Amino acid sequence: MFYVTVLGSGATLPTLQRHTTSVAVQREGDIFLFDCGEGTQLQWLKAGLRRGKLRAICISHTHGDHVNGLVGFLQTLGLHGRERPLTLVGPPGLGKIIKYAKETVGLRTPYHLETIESTGGSVIEMGGCTVSCQLLEHHGRDTLGFRVEEAERPGRFDVETALGLGVPEGPLFGALQRGERVELPDGTVVDPSQVLGLPRSGSALAYCPDTRPCEGALKLAHRVGLLIFDSTYSEDLSFEANERGHSTAREAAQMALDAGAKHLLLIHFSERYASRKRLNGLLEEARSLFLQVELAHDLMEIQV
């Protein structure tokens, strides 16, 4: 299960209502941060998130509105005495930003900072959770989208069947639930398949902040519980969306529909959609194709 906190939901320019796009995803005490634009660490404080729980920062691309807060955030972690290693993931060129920041503005990371540059595939595996990425279609820079997915879980444990097979309540129940065969006092061996239902898929979400509808995004979004997708423009500005490598709200909805996603969160709104009326227009556009959709706003929380 994931707990998603939207730290910023706007596009290129921050406004009084919206910081630039940044999303924190929590799972079992670990936090993954996706993008780190200007003001991200202030939003982190407002959301009540704990810096010590941060395990990785994943950067979609190196346009300023997605990385301008990164150096400051990394510096703050060091100033607060972080010792735990941190993983930094992004497209080719991200390592240069860190290198130049250390050379020019005095960035210090007393903790181990592992920088991973990728153009696709699995980038993080920890504690039964995998983060993978794919290249998206966004003009000007290599841009990544990300998928966070839990490992498959065992099927539900059938207590009545276990008791009927002579398995006593206690440690043997736990062993069967972990997928281990057990031997009873009379020598009978009970296999987990006798007391467990079919395996259950883990939770999954996809983050695609700056993109055109594309194959990479479709792969990331396949049957996710939550798709967070670029909705910079309304359909009347579809030409501009295409020219600038972004999507309309209707295109985001079509992606959710094609991918079989359960829920869609529209994000990365142009500052021209500041009024409630214009925002509702984006929502109506998306809902004409896909009903389970919401508009992102700063500091909102969603459970997946």
C-alpha positions as CSV (number, residue, x, y, z in Angstrom):
1,M,0.0,0.0,0.0
2,F,1.2,3.5,-0.9
3,Y,0.5,6.9,0.6
4,V,0.9,9.7,-2.0
5,T,1.5,13.3,-1.0
6,V,1.4,15.9,-3.7
7,L,4.0,18.6,-2.8
8,G,3.6,20.6,-6.0
9,S,1.0,20.3,-8.8
10,G,1.9,23.2,-11.1
11,A,3.9,23.5,-14.4
12,T,6.8,25.6,-15.2
13,L,6.0,28.7,-13.1
14,P,5.2,28.5,-9.4
15,T,2.2,30.5,-8.3
16,L,0.7,31.5,-5.0
17,Q,-1.6,28.4,-5.2
18,R,0.8,25.8,-6.7
19,H,4.5,24.9,-6.5
20,T,6.0,23.1,-9.4
21,T,5.3,19.4,-9.7
22,S,6.8,17.1,-7.0
23,V,5.3,14.0,-5.4
24,A,6.2,12.0,-2.3
25,V,5.3,8.3,-2.1
26,Q,5.4,6.5,1.3
27,R,5.5,2.7,1.8
28,E,6.2,0.9,5.0
29,G,8.2,3.8,6.5
30,D,10.2,4.5,3.3
31,I,9.7,7.6,1.2
32,F,10.4,8.0,-2.5
33,L,10.5,11.6,-3.8
34,F,9.6,12.2,-7.5
35,D,11.1,15.5,-8.8
36,C,12.4,18.3,-6.7
37,G,11.5,21.7,-8.0
38,E,11.9,25.1,-6.3
39,G,10.3,25.0,-2.8
40,T,10.0,21.2,-2.5
41,Q,11.7,21.1,0.9
42,L,9.4,23.7,2.3
43,Q,6.4,21.7,1.1
44,W,8.0,18.7,2.6
45,L,7.9,20.4,6.0
46,K,4.3,21.6,5.6
47,A,3.3,18.0,4.8
48,G,4.9,16.8,8.0
49,L,7.2,14.3,6.2
50,R,10.3,13.0,7.9
51,R,13.6,13.6,6.2
52,G,15.1,10.5,7.8
53,K,12.6,8.3,6.0
54,L,13.7,9.4,2.6
55,R,15.3,6.5,0.6
56,A,15.5,7.8,-2.9
57,I,14.9,10.9,-5.1
58,C,13.8,10.2,-8.7
59,I,14.1,13.0,-11.2
60,S,12.1,12.9,-14.4
61,H,14.3,15.3,-16.3
62,T,16.7,18.2,-15.8
63,H,14.4,21.2,-16.7
64,G,14.6,23.7,-13.9
65,D,11.1,23.3,-12.6
66,H,11.9,19.7,-11.8
67,V,15.4,20.1,-10.3
68,N,15.8,23.7,-9.0
69,G,15.2,22.5,-5.4
70,L,17.4,19.5,-5.5
71,V,20.8,21.0,-4.5
72,G,19.2,22.8,-1.5
73,F,17.4,19.7,-0.4
74,L,20.5,17.5,-0.6
75,Q,22.4,20.2,1.4
76,T,19.7,20.3,4.1
77,L,19.9,16.6,4.6
78,G,23.6,16.9,5.3
79,L,23.2,19.8,7.6
80,H,20.7,17.8,9.6
81,G,23.3,15.1,10.1
82,R,22.0,12.4,7.7
83,E,24.2,9.3,7.6
84,R,21.9,6.9,5.9
85,P,22.7,6.4,2.2
86,L,20.5,8.0,-0.4
87,T,19.8,7.0,-4.0
88,L,19.4,9.6,-6.7
89,V,17.9,8.5,-10.0
90,G,17.4,10.4,-13.2
91,P,18.3,10.6,-16.9
92,P,21.8,11.0,-18.3
93,G,23.3,14.4,-17.3
94,L,21.9,14.4,-13.7
95,G,25.3,13.5,-12.3
96,K,26.8,16.6,-13.8
97,I,24.4,18.8,-11.8
98,I,25.6,17.2,-8.6
99,K,29.3,17.5,-9.7
100,Y,29.0,21.1,-10.6
101,A,27.1,22.0,-7.4
102,K,29.9,20.5,-5.4
103,E,32.4,22.5,-7.3
104,T,30.6,25.8,-7.5
105,V,28.1,26.3,-4.6
106,G,29.7,24.1,-2.0
107,L,27.2,21.2,-1.9
108,R,28.3,18.7,0.7
109,T,26.8,15.3,1.2
110,P,28.4,13.6,4.2
111,Y,26.1,10.7,3.6
112,H,26.7,8.3,0.7
113,L,24.9,9.6,-2.4
114,E,24.5,7.0,-5.1
115,T,23.6,8.6,-8.5
116,I,22.0,6.3,-11.1
117,E,21.5,7.6,-14.6
118,S,19.1,5.5,-16.7
119,T,17.1,5.5,-19.9
120,G,14.8,2.6,-18.9
121,G,14.4,-0.5,-16.7
122,S,14.5,-1.3,-13.1
123,V,16.5,1.2,-11.0
124,I,15.6,0.5,-7.4
125,E,14.7,-2.7,-5.6
126,M,14.2,-2.6,-1.8
127,G,12.0,-4.3,0.7
128,G,9.6,-6.0,-1.7
129,C,9.2,-2.8,-3.8
130,T,10.6,-2.0,-7.3
131,V,11.0,1.4,-9.0
132,S,11.4,1.2,-12.8
133,C,11.4,3.8,-15.5
134,Q,10.8,4.4,-19.2
135,L,11.7,7.2,-21.6
136,L,8.8,9.6,-22.3
137,E,8.2,11.9,-25.2
138,H,9.0,15.4,-24.0
139,H,10.9,17.9,-26.1
140,G,14.4,19.1,-25.3
141,R,15.7,16.6,-22.7
142,D,15.7,12.9,-22.0
143,T,12.7,12.5,-19.8
144,L,11.7,9.6,-17.6
145,G,8.5,8.4,-16.2
146,F,8.4,6.1,-13.2
147,R,6.5,3.1,-11.9
148,V,6.5,2.0,-8.3
149,E,5.3,-1.5,-7.7
150,E,5.0,-3.9,-4.8
151,A,5.9,-7.5,-5.2
152,E,3.2,-10.1,-5.6
153,R,1.7,-11.1,-2.2
154,P,0.6,-14.6,-1.1
155,G,-3.0,-15.5,-1.4
156,R,-5.4,-15.1,1.6
157,F,-4.9,-17.6,4.4
158,D,-7.9,-20.0,4.9
159,V,-8.0,-20.5,8.7
160,E,-10.8,-23.1,8.6
161,T,-9.0,-25.3,6.1
162,A,-5.8,-25.1,8.1
163,L,-7.5,-26.2,11.3
164,G,-9.3,-28.9,9.4
165,L,-5.9,-30.3,8.3
166,G,-4.8,-30.4,11.9
167,V,-2.6,-27.3,11.8
168,P,-2.6,-25.8,15.3
169,E,-2.9,-22.0,15.7
170,G,0.5,-20.3,16.3
171,P,3.9,-20.4,14.6
172,L,2.9,-22.9,12.0
173,F,0.1,-20.6,10.7
174,G,2.8,-17.9,10.2
175,A,5.1,-20.3,8.4
176,L,2.3,-21.3,5.9
177,Q,1.5,-17.7,5.3
178,R,5.1,-17.1,4.4
179,G,4.9,-19.8,1.8
180,E,6.8,-22.5,3.9
181,R,5.8,-26.2,4.1
182,V,5.2,-27.4,7.6
183,E,5.3,-30.8,9.3
184,L,2.7,-31.6,12.0
185,P,3.5,-33.7,15.1
186,D,2.0,-36.8,13.5
187,G,4.3,-36.5,10.5
188,T,1.8,-35.0,8.1
189,V,3.2,-32.4,5.7
190,V,1.0,-29.4,4.8
191,D,1.9,-27.4,1.7
192,P,1.0,-23.7,1.6
193,S,-1.0,-24.3,-1.6
194,Q,-3.5,-26.2,0.5
195,V,-4.4,-23.2,2.7
196,L,-3.6,-20.2,0.6
197,G,-5.7,-18.6,-2.1
198,L,-4.4,-17.4,-5.5
199,P,-1.4,-14.9,-5.3
200,R,-2.5,-11.2,-5.1
201,S,-0.9,-8.4,-7.1
202,G,0.8,-5.7,-5.0
203,S,-0.1,-2.0,-5.3
204,A,1.3,0.0,-8.2
205,L,1.4,3.6,-9.4
206,A,2.9,5.5,-12.3
207,Y,4.3,9.0,-12.4
208,C,4.4,10.7,-15.8
209,P,4.7,14.5,-15.3
210,D,5.9,15.9,-18.6
211,T,5.0,13.9,-21.6
212,R,3.0,13.3,-24.8
213,P,0.9,10.2,-24.9
214,C,3.5,7.5,-25.8
215,E,4.4,3.9,-25.6
216,G,6.7,4.4,-22.6
217,A,3.9,6.0,-20.5
218,L,1.5,3.2,-21.6
219,K,4.0,0.6,-20.3
220,L,4.4,2.3,-17.0
221,A,0.7,2.8,-16.5
222,H,-0.4,-0.7,-17.3
223,R,-3.1,-1.7,-14.8
224,V,-1.8,0.6,-12.0
225,G,-3.9,1.7,-9.1
226,L,-3.0,5.3,-9.7
227,L,-1.7,7.1,-12.8
228,I,-0.3,10.6,-12.2
229,F,-0.2,12.2,-15.6
230,D,0.7,15.4,-17.3
231,S,-2.4,17.6,-17.9
232,T,-0.7,20.9,-18.8
233,Y,-3.4,22.1,-21.2
234,S,-7.0,21.8,-22.2
235,E,-8.1,20.3,-25.5
236,D,-8.5,23.7,-27.2
237,L,-4.7,24.1,-26.9
238,S,-3.8,20.6,-28.2
239,F,-1.6,22.1,-30.9
240,E,0.5,23.9,-28.2
241,A,0.6,20.8,-26.1
242,N,2.0,18.8,-29.0
243,E,4.5,21.5,-29.8
244,R,5.8,21.7,-26.3
245,G,5.8,18.0,-25.5
246,H,2.9,18.0,-23.0
247,S,-0.6,16.5,-22.8
248,T,-4.1,17.7,-22.5
249,A,-6.5,16.5,-19.8
250,R,-8.4,14.5,-22.4
251,E,-5.2,12.9,-23.6
252,A,-4.4,12.0,-20.0
253,A,-7.8,10.3,-19.7
254,Q,-7.3,8.4,-22.9
255,M,-4.0,7.1,-21.5
256,A,-5.6,5.9,-18.3
257,L,-8.3,4.2,-20.3
258,D,-5.9,2.5,-22.7
259,A,-3.6,1.4,-19.8
260,G,-6.4,0.0,-17.7
261,A,-5.5,2.2,-14.7
262,K,-8.0,2.3,-11.8
263,H,-7.6,6.0,-10.9
264,L,-6.2,9.1,-12.7
265,L,-4.7,12.1,-11.0
266,L,-4.3,15.1,-13.3
267,I,-1.1,17.2,-12.6
268,H,1.3,19.8,-14.0
269,F,-1.2,22.5,-14.7
270,S,-0.3,25.6,-16.7
271,E,-0.6,28.8,-14.6
272,R,-3.4,29.9,-17.0
273,Y,-5.7,27.4,-15.2
274,A,-5.6,29.3,-11.9
275,S,-9.4,29.8,-11.7
276,R,-11.7,27.2,-10.4
277,K,-13.8,27.5,-13.6
278,R,-10.8,26.7,-15.9
279,L,-9.7,23.9,-13.7
280,N,-13.1,22.3,-13.7
281,G,-13.0,22.5,-17.5
282,L,-9.9,20.2,-17.4
283,L,-11.7,17.9,-15.1
284,E,-14.8,17.7,-17.3
285,E,-12.7,17.1,-20.3
286,A,-11.0,14.1,-18.6
287,R,-14.3,12.7,-17.2
288,S,-15.8,12.6,-20.7
289,L,-13.6,9.6,-21.2
290,F,-12.6,8.3,-17.7
291,L,-14.7,8.7,-14.6
292,Q,-12.2,7.9,-11.8
293,V,-10.2,11.1,-12.1
294,E,-9.2,14.0,-9.8
295,L,-7.4,17.3,-10.0
296,A,-4.1,17.4,-8.0
297,H,-3.6,20.2,-5.6
298,D,-0.7,21.0,-3.3
299,L,-0.5,18.9,-0.1
300,M,-3.3,16.5,-1.1
301,E,-3.0,12.9,0.0
302,I,-4.1,9.7,-1.7
303,Q,-3.9,6.1,-0.6
304,V,-3.2,3.5,-3.3
